[in-house]
Amino acid sequence: MKPEVTAFFDNATNTISFVVKDPEGTSCAIIDSVLDFDYSSGRTDTKSADEVIAYVRDQGLTVEWLLESHVHADHLSAAPYIQERVGGKIGIGENITLVQDTFGKVFNEGTEFQRDGSQFDRLFKEGDSLMIGQLRGDVLHTPGHTPACLTYVIGDAAFVGDTLFMPDFGTARCDFPGGSSETLYNSIQKILALPDETRIFVGHDYKAPGRDEYQWETTVGAQKTQNIHVGEGKDKDAFVEMRDTRDATLAMPKLIIPSLQVNMRAGQMPEPDEQGDVFLKVPVNKI
Ligand SMILES: [Fe+2]
């Protein structure tokens, strides 16, 4: 089956959110939604999420799932905000527990912060499937960028999150805690083993040198032959060497500190204090 895929590009974080619709019904899933956050003022905004909600309502869609490809470090998830308005179950990879454990320590969260993934409605593992109306999705565990990264293969389309980017841009970084370039290389081989005509939708785009527009759709076949990091002729050792060298030069994403604290809670803010005020922490010299 060929799902109908509508993309929403967020300029502030270069994130692409997708609405994936059953071609024979009105069911859909929303993948990797964005809650806008202005770090300098500490203010959230729902403009990006409201666009997706308006689209879903205009099209008369039923939201079955709010899927996260992983705990994002560059943007806040709007999944709970969207869920409150149009429904859907929030799903992520079962290794979220590892991510919660790691960052529970980094942010010195108390025992009230559960590290069992219970903030999410569903934890997926390799081989699990989900239904969007009549449309079936299969889950691949594709760690490397983070331990909890999933690829959702829905009909003929694979939503790869931060594993592969567009062929001319390459792959995602692997230097966050729990990341591994060798693991990412192995995960990418799983994606490349899908049929060549499989459509691939990537979680971010930054344009590549010589390209003027943002893009987010390619195919397994194109990745195999053209991906500058893992396409034909690039072996694992060369990839690991390239990836680790390059990652050492990259700055942390602007929103990593608020993103992790919110996304490891399934997109919820930390509990408010006695006055009802919400605070995020900045751990000094820890990330
Ligand atoms: Fe990411």
Boltz pocket constraint, residues with backbone or C-beta under 6 A from the ligand:
constraints:
  - pocket:
      binder: B
      contacts: [[A, 70], [A, 71], [A, 72], [A, 73], [A, 74], [A, 145], [A, 162]]
      max_distance: 6.0
